[in-house]
Amino acid sequence: MSLALIIPDRKLDDLRLRLANLLPDTHIEIWPQIAEPDMVDFAVVWKQPHGSLACMKNLKAIQCFGAGVDAILSDPVLPALPIARIVDPTLTDTMVRYLDGVVNYYRLRLDQFSAQQLQRVWKAKSPRKFSTISVLGLGELGAAVAQHFVQLGYSVHGWSRGRKALDNIVCHFGDDGLAAAVATADIVICLLPLTPATENRINTAFFQQLKEGAVFINVARGAIVDDDALLEALDSGQLQAACLDVFRQEPLPKHHPFWQHAGIMITPHVSAVTNVNTAVAQIAENYRRSMRGEMMLNLVDIKRGY
């Protein structure tokens, strides 16, 4: 029996050592140096190369090293096995703090003042009068973000695929509810999971539903947004600005037009980073559960994609 770490482009010696301390009787290997693939019964993955799991004939379960599983599910030869994800109690606080900072960045016009600094322009302006925020995706993170901004005095609308009820939040659902969810928003925050239903969901038709001059923030997945539609919305003035923390390809290619666009602020996928201590504890627990034939923690609904 062995546990395989399939996490490309990352140094994994520390992760292997931490897991070995919790699972002292378990052989832990790092892909692609897997000596005996048929001996692997548990795989910890993040953006695994397609097909890398198919050769492990006795694999019993798959553990995602983060919260989002879209990259795992995109593998066309993914084995039909239970998949668990990491649920980090500190992740919510990290995301809320990030978004609070971004909203204040735009509210205080720091984007404008940064541009003025480059032009050596001295021109004072009052803060923007933001009053309404729309949160797309009302899962654990989205609900916490929405409640945070309610507590700050914003009027908050939320949208989800299915009907939800959250205190002090105007909840919308389904395709018919999306337009109403964003129609009056000064700021739209995307926290949707990436699924076949949400890929390219933020497109030209979506941006046309926003009121002119809105700010768009994406901390979900890059493929949810049509890049060309976003650029067009910024260039036309339909969007005032966009903060992007996630992209279709990461790192963002150096030639991508987002880098040089005056209306876009880029951060390198830092809005919510998984805590290694939390991840290691959950991986070890799920490994033990899997070996005992028990249900793992934080199982993914594969049909829904999250």
Disulfide bonds with the S-S distance in Angstrom:
none
